[in-house]
Amino acid sequence: QGDPLDMATQLGAQASKMQFDKVESYLRLATEEGAEVLTGGSRADAANLAGGNFIKPTVFTNVKNTMRIAQEEIFGPVTSVIS
């Protein structure tokens, strides 16, 4: 995660503060609906990412097909495991 202009970066920031806020709202909603965070689930907190719109790559487990994170496109570094 880092500067999108750096060739070593594999994952950049969200495109805008509005998109960052939307992804964060999906993270909260997922846990409220019963999904469990396997990894990530919050703002990226590394010193080199401070002040940016970075979300930690997130994996949710215990996801049901009826949950909004399974039904809607999030457009962020979030994925769900549905068994």
Phi, psi and omega per residue, in radians:
Q1 nan 2.404 3.127
G2 2.927 -2.745 -3.104
D3 -1.070 2.127 -3.118
P4 -1.163 -0.239 3.099
L5 -1.510 -0.177 3.101
D6 -1.500 2.156 -3.091
M7 -1.068 -0.363 3.131
A8 -1.419 -0.230 -3.118
T9 -1.291 2.288 3.091
Q10 -1.841 -0.345 -3.115
L11 -2.519 2.081 -3.130
G12 -1.682 -2.893 -3.131
A13 -1.422 2.946 2.975
Q14 -1.163 2.682 -3.013
A15 -1.163 -0.436 -3.112
S16 -2.738 2.910 3.076
K17 -1.111 -0.646 3.132
M18 -1.085 -0.757 3.112
Q19 -1.180 -0.702 3.085
F20 -0.993 -0.836 -3.137
D21 -1.081 -0.662 3.128
K22 -1.135 -0.775 3.119
V23 -1.111 -0.759 3.101
E24 -1.024 -0.673 3.131
S25 -1.145 -0.639 3.078
Y26 -1.158 -0.633 3.102
L27 -1.076 -0.776 3.107
R28 -1.131 -0.804 -3.112
L29 -1.043 -0.734 -3.124
A30 -1.030 -0.799 -3.136
T31 -1.223 -0.606 3.081
E32 -1.101 -0.582 -3.140
E33 -1.482 -0.044 3.038
G34 1.886 0.001 3.070
A35 -1.248 2.667 -3.136
E36 -2.002 2.392 3.127
V37 -1.400 2.070 3.060
L38 -1.458 -0.724 3.090
T39 -2.698 2.629 3.117
G40 1.404 -2.370 3.069
G41 1.577 0.212 -3.117
S42 -2.758 -3.131 3.069
R43 -1.091 2.449 3.052
A44 -1.222 2.310 -2.991
D45 -1.993 0.190 3.116
A46 -1.106 2.556 -3.070
A47 -0.994 -0.675 -3.104
N48 -1.286 -0.135 -3.139
L49 -1.874 -0.018 -3.076
A50 -0.977 2.355 3.097
G51 1.478 -0.098 3.132
G52 -1.684 3.016 3.138
N53 -1.657 1.006 -3.067
F54 -1.749 2.305 3.051
I55 -1.975 2.380 3.075
K56 -1.105 2.430 3.023
P57 -0.956 2.271 -2.956
T58 -2.176 2.382 3.035
V59 -2.173 2.207 3.057
F60 -1.831 2.439 3.012
T61 -2.019 3.081 -3.122
N62 1.013 0.636 -3.124
V63 -1.609 2.347 3.083
K64 -1.809 2.622 -3.132
N65 -1.039 -0.371 -3.112
T66 -1.468 -0.184 -3.134
M67 -1.274 2.601 -3.120
R68 -1.074 -0.598 3.133
I69 -1.174 -0.330 3.081
A70 -1.592 -0.344 -3.048
Q71 -1.728 -0.459 -3.004
E72 -2.054 2.625 3.091
E73 -1.387 2.206 -3.055
I74 -1.605 -0.542 -3.101
F75 1.007 0.819 3.072
G76 -2.670 3.109 -3.077
P77 -1.392 1.105 -3.044
V78 -2.316 2.347 3.045
T79 -2.410 2.783 -3.107
S80 -2.147 2.518 3.026
V81 -1.847 2.085 3.135
I82 -2.096 2.113 3.141
S83 -1.755 nan nan
